[in-house]
Amino acid sequence: MIRKTALLLLLSGCLAQSAQARLDDEAKEMPQPAAPEADAGANVVRIAPLTAMDIGYGFGLSYERLLGSEQRVGLIFPVSMLLEKRPVPSDAGKTTNTYFYFTPGVKIYPFGQRRITYAVGPSLMFGYGENADRFGYYFQNNGTTVQEDVLLRKFRLGFIVNNYLSFRVTRALQIGFEGGIGMRYLDRETFNSPGAYLGSERVQFRNGFNITGQFSMTLGLKF
């Protein structure tokens, strides 16, 4: 009886091994899914050939560092040079004032990194520029206007909530669009001049809270 049972178990094991071997051979013959494309890296450098804010338009450059294995969060450091149209050209024919903006921020990728990628996040806004300008004075007693050459400094501080949409052209090359709206809570203008009409060497104006925004078109390289 024991011998018959042992023989039956041995025969069952052989049949099971034969069936498993057949299944393994069939699995090997089935086409395997392609391995996912390797990620290009966690660093992104972008050039913005067109960027615009409430003060003017220009171009910019930015660096982004993606964090984590899924790259759902990024730290971004953009710098922009913007041109403001002057209301009155200078004596030398200059028609624009130049300002520099630094807008570091955080980007959140709710859906991760995809061929079409969306992100949103807040950014601080620092703006500064120093330009030669003309300051006008109107005298009511005789109805005359006098203009004086001054050095105009502008400093701005605020924040912007940006939306980002990028399209992956190749594994490393990206085309993107950025747009956002925010608040300017410090807008300071300082005029420096030794002229007689100012009465002092420094006059400062502080503008109140105001809405600001920005738009950029970017070309990016991920590595």
Kinemage of the C-alpha trace (Angstrom):
@kinemage 1
@onewidth
@group {chain A} dominant
@subgroup {mainchain}
@vectorlist {calphas} color= white
{ca met a 1} P 0.000 0.000 0.000
{ca ile a 2} L 2.804 2.381 0.934
{ca arg a 3} L 4.682 1.403 -2.186
{ca lys a 4} L 1.626 2.173 -4.372
{ca thr a 5} L 1.102 5.532 -2.659
{ca ala a 6} L 4.760 6.493 -3.107
{ca leu a 7} L 4.601 5.484 -6.770
{ca leu a 8} L 1.434 7.575 -7.246
{ca leu a 9} L 3.044 10.623 -5.608
{ca leu a 10} L 6.143 10.212 -7.763
{ca leu a 11} L 4.038 9.987 -10.917
{ca ser a 12} L 2.011 13.069 -9.897
{ca gly a 13} L 5.223 15.037 -9.263
{ca cys a 14} L 6.588 14.095 -12.669
{ca leu a 15} L 3.378 15.185 -14.368
{ca ala a 16} L 3.375 18.486 -12.437
{ca gln a 17} L 7.017 19.161 -13.328
{ca ser a 18} L 6.281 18.396 -16.979
{ca ala a 19} L 3.281 20.776 -16.983
{ca gln a 20} L 5.296 23.538 -15.279
{ca ala a 21} L 8.138 23.159 -17.770
{ca arg a 22} L 5.636 23.437 -20.613
{ca leu a 23} L 4.163 26.628 -19.095
{ca asp a 24} L 7.651 28.114 -18.642
{ca asp a 25} L 8.504 27.415 -22.277
{ca glu a 26} L 5.274 29.095 -23.426
{ca ala a 27} L 5.964 32.127 -21.225
{ca lys a 28} L 9.424 32.510 -22.729
{ca glu a 29} L 7.971 32.447 -26.228
{ca met a 30} L 5.448 35.221 -25.433
{ca pro a 31} L 6.602 38.786 -26.415
{ca gln a 32} L 7.828 40.752 -23.387
{ca pro a 33} L 6.795 44.401 -22.844
{ca ala a 34} L 9.423 46.956 -23.770
{ca ala a 35} L 11.469 48.334 -20.921
{ca pro a 36} L 10.573 51.919 -19.956
{ca glu a 37} L 12.741 54.635 -21.456
{ca ala a 38} L 15.533 55.688 -19.140
{ca asp a 39} L 15.039 59.125 -17.556
{ca ala a 40} L 17.154 61.927 -18.997
{ca gly a 41} L 18.143 63.292 -15.584
{ca ala a 42} L 17.081 65.577 -12.761
{ca asn a 43} L 18.465 68.892 -14.070
{ca val a 44} L 16.722 71.206 -16.540
{ca val a 45} L 18.187 74.341 -18.126
{ca arg a 46} L 15.743 76.552 -19.997
{ca ile a 47} L 16.087 79.556 -22.270
{ca ala a 48} L 13.106 81.908 -22.538
{ca pro a 49} L 13.440 83.773 -25.857
{ca leu a 50} L 10.211 85.558 -24.981
{ca thr a 51} L 9.134 86.587 -21.506
{ca ala a 52} L 6.788 89.374 -20.440
{ca met a 53} L 5.696 90.977 -17.186
{ca asp a 54} L 3.697 94.047 -16.288
{ca ile a 55} L 6.806 96.244 -16.535
{ca gly a 56} L 7.822 95.122 -20.021
{ca tyr a 57} L 9.162 92.313 -22.187
{ca gly a 58} L 12.512 90.596 -22.702
{ca phe a 59} L 14.208 87.205 -22.359
{ca gly a 60} L 15.368 84.912 -19.567
{ca leu a 61} L 17.331 81.897 -18.396
{ca ser a 62} L 16.422 79.376 -15.675
{ca tyr a 63} L 17.710 76.282 -13.906
{ca glu a 64} L 15.499 73.628 -12.308
{ca arg a 65} L 16.423 70.773 -9.987
{ca leu a 66} L 13.933 67.896 -9.830
{ca leu a 67} L 13.642 66.106 -6.487
{ca gly a 68} L 12.847 62.463 -5.661
{ca ser a 69} L 12.741 59.336 -7.772
{ca glu a 70} L 9.339 60.236 -9.254
{ca gln a 71} L 10.366 63.860 -9.874
{ca arg a 72} L 7.064 65.345 -8.695
{ca val a 73} L 8.680 68.403 -7.093
{ca gly a 74} L 11.181 70.831 -8.565
{ca leu a 75} L 13.114 73.900 -7.393
{ca ile a 76} L 13.395 76.549 -10.101
{ca phe a 77} L 15.674 79.607 -10.323
{ca pro a 78} L 14.792 81.932 -13.243
{ca val a 79} L 16.537 85.207 -14.132
{ca ser a 80} L 15.057 87.634 -16.668
{ca met a 81} L 16.085 90.883 -18.327
{ca leu a 82} L 13.109 93.079 -19.181
{ca leu a 83} L 12.795 96.293 -21.172
{ca glu a 84} L 10.362 99.009 -20.095
{ca lys a 85} L 9.196 101.461 -22.729
{ca arg a 86} L 10.045 105.027 -21.693
{ca pro a 87} L 7.199 107.551 -21.872
{ca val a 88} L 9.687 110.155 -23.151
{ca pro a 89} L 12.909 109.290 -25.030
{ca ser a 90} L 16.154 110.521 -23.483
{ca asp a 91} L 18.341 113.157 -25.099
{ca ala a 92} L 20.520 110.346 -26.450
{ca gly a 93} L 17.484 108.724 -28.086
{ca lys a 94} L 17.103 105.920 -25.524
{ca thr a 95} L 13.524 104.582 -25.622
{ca thr a 96} L 13.657 101.777 -22.995
{ca asn a 97} L 14.723 101.200 -19.396
{ca thr a 98} L 16.335 97.891 -18.374
{ca tyr a 99} L 15.355 95.809 -15.327
{ca phe a 100} L 16.442 92.442 -13.964
{ca tyr a 101} L 14.087 89.984 -12.269
{ca phe a 102} L 14.853 86.956 -10.108
{ca thr a 103} L 11.860 84.684 -9.418
{ca pro a 104} L 12.851 81.535 -7.461
{ca gly a 105} L 10.045 79.089 -6.802
{ca val a 106} L 8.721 75.583 -6.299
{ca lys a 107} L 7.069 73.493 -9.008
{ca ile a 108} L 4.657 70.671 -8.179
{ca tyr a 109} L 3.979 68.010 -10.820
{ca pro a 110} L 0.670 66.398 -9.762
{ca phe a 111} L 0.812 63.815 -12.580
{ca gly a 112} L 4.569 63.250 -12.619
{ca gln a 113} L 6.825 63.480 -15.675
{ca arg a 114} L 5.012 62.699 -18.931
{ca arg a 115} L 5.267 63.492 -22.615
{ca ile a 116} L 2.932 66.433 -21.925
{ca thr a 117} L 3.688 67.632 -18.407
{ca tyr a 118} L 1.737 70.065 -16.231
{ca ala a 119} L 3.054 71.788 -13.116
{ca val a 120} L 1.933 74.550 -10.758
{ca gly a 121} L 3.662 76.408 -7.958
{ca pro a 122} L 4.449 79.699 -6.189
{ca ser a 123} L 7.425 81.943 -6.888
{ca leu a 124} L 8.904 84.955 -5.142
{ca met a 125} L 9.554 88.007 -7.310
{ca phe a 126} L 12.531 90.344 -6.960
{ca gly a 127} L 12.942 93.125 -9.507
{ca tyr a 128} L 15.603 95.820 -9.743
{ca gly a 129} L 16.741 98.382 -12.265
{ca glu a 130} L 18.793 101.581 -12.386
{ca asn a 131} L 18.328 103.970 -15.303
{ca ala a 132} L 18.942 107.577 -16.236
{ca asp a 133} L 15.646 109.423 -16.491
{ca arg a 134} L 14.133 112.881 -16.508
{ca phe a 135} L 12.047 114.346 -13.709
{ca gly a 136} L 9.518 117.034 -14.622
{ca tyr a 137} L 8.329 119.953 -12.440
{ca tyr a 138} L 5.359 122.164 -13.106
{ca phe a 139} L 5.268 125.641 -11.540
{ca gln a 140} L 1.728 126.928 -11.154
{ca asn a 141} L 2.769 130.531 -10.471
{ca asn a 142} L 4.130 131.068 -13.955
{ca gly a 143} L 2.815 127.981 -15.791
{ca thr a 144} L 6.237 126.683 -16.795
{ca thr a 145} L 7.624 123.133 -16.734
{ca val a 146} L 11.230 122.300 -15.950
{ca gln a 147} L 12.852 118.896 -16.569
{ca glu a 148} L 15.908 117.636 -14.680
{ca asp a 149} L 18.146 114.642 -15.323
{ca val a 150} L 17.936 112.094 -12.495
{ca leu a 151} L 18.986 108.531 -11.699
{ca leu a 152} L 15.893 106.361 -11.261
{ca arg a 153} L 16.069 103.147 -9.221
{ca lys a 154} L 13.151 100.715 -9.065
{ca phe a 155} L 12.872 97.839 -6.610
{ca arg a 156} L 9.952 95.421 -6.615
{ca leu a 157} L 9.034 92.546 -4.330
{ca gly a 158} L 6.059 90.213 -4.672
{ca phe a 159} L 4.920 86.691 -5.481
{ca ile a 160} L 3.382 84.881 -8.445
{ca val a 161} L 1.542 81.554 -8.763
{ca asn a 162} L 2.611 80.059 -12.078
{ca asn a 163} L 1.185 77.337 -14.289
{ca tyr a 164} L 3.591 75.369 -16.488
{ca leu a 165} L 2.899 73.230 -19.545
{ca ser a 166} L 5.780 71.469 -21.321
{ca phe a 167} L 5.959 69.186 -24.337
{ca arg a 168} L 8.740 66.596 -24.611
{ca val a 169} L 10.111 66.711 -28.141
{ca thr a 170} L 12.882 64.191 -27.504
{ca arg a 171} L 14.168 62.396 -24.411
{ca ala a 172} L 16.045 65.571 -23.371
{ca leu a 173} L 14.514 68.464 -25.351
{ca gln a 174} L 11.405 70.289 -24.114
{ca ile a 175} L 9.214 73.161 -25.318
{ca gly a 176} L 7.174 74.915 -22.647
{ca phe a 177} L 4.814 77.730 -21.806
{ca glu a 178} L 4.515 79.460 -18.441
{ca gly a 179} L 1.890 81.874 -17.205
{ca gly a 180} L 0.894 83.192 -13.819
{ca ile a 181} L -0.658 85.953 -11.780
{ca gly a 182} L 0.259 87.365 -8.390
{ca met a 183} L 0.647 90.409 -6.166
{ca arg a 184} L 3.269 93.135 -6.015
{ca tyr a 185} L 3.370 94.251 -2.370
{ca leu a 186} L 6.496 96.450 -2.519
{ca asp a 187} L 7.081 98.827 -5.423
{ca arg a 188} L 9.650 101.490 -4.604
{ca glu a 189} L 10.982 104.216 -6.896
{ca thr a 190} L 13.968 106.340 -5.864
{ca phe a 191} L 15.176 109.461 -7.689
{ca asn a 192} L 18.731 110.641 -7.016
{ca ser a 193} L 19.880 114.025 -8.272
{ca pro a 194} L 22.026 116.927 -7.063
{ca gly a 195} L 19.800 119.326 -8.981
{ca ala a 196} L 18.331 122.428 -7.401
{ca tyr a 197} L 14.697 121.598 -8.115
{ca leu a 198} L 14.569 118.406 -6.084
{ca gly a 199} L 15.699 120.264 -2.994
{ca ser a 200} L 17.573 117.143 -1.804
{ca glu a 201} L 19.652 114.397 -3.286
{ca arg a 202} L 17.025 111.702 -2.847
{ca val a 203} L 13.265 111.460 -3.360
{ca gln a 204} L 11.456 108.159 -2.829
{ca phe a 205} L 7.971 106.995 -3.784
{ca arg a 206} L 6.273 103.843 -2.526
{ca asn a 207} L 3.433 102.510 -4.628
{ca gly a 208} L 0.728 100.380 -3.015
{ca phe a 209} L -0.307 96.789 -3.592
{ca asn a 210} L -0.896 95.935 -7.214
{ca ile a 211} L -1.619 92.907 -9.364
{ca thr a 212} L 1.226 91.518 -11.461
{ca gly a 213} L 1.653 88.643 -13.891
{ca gln a 214} L 4.080 86.971 -16.236
{ca phe a 215} L 4.188 84.856 -19.397
{ca ser a 216} L 7.120 82.989 -20.951
{ca met a 217} L 7.831 80.639 -23.825
{ca thr a 218} L 10.770 78.323 -23.079
{ca leu a 219} L 13.150 75.849 -24.678
{ca gly a 220} L 14.573 73.347 -22.193
{ca leu a 221} L 17.323 70.741 -22.013
{ca lys a 222} L 17.023 67.967 -19.403
{ca phe a 223} L 20.165 66.163 -18.307
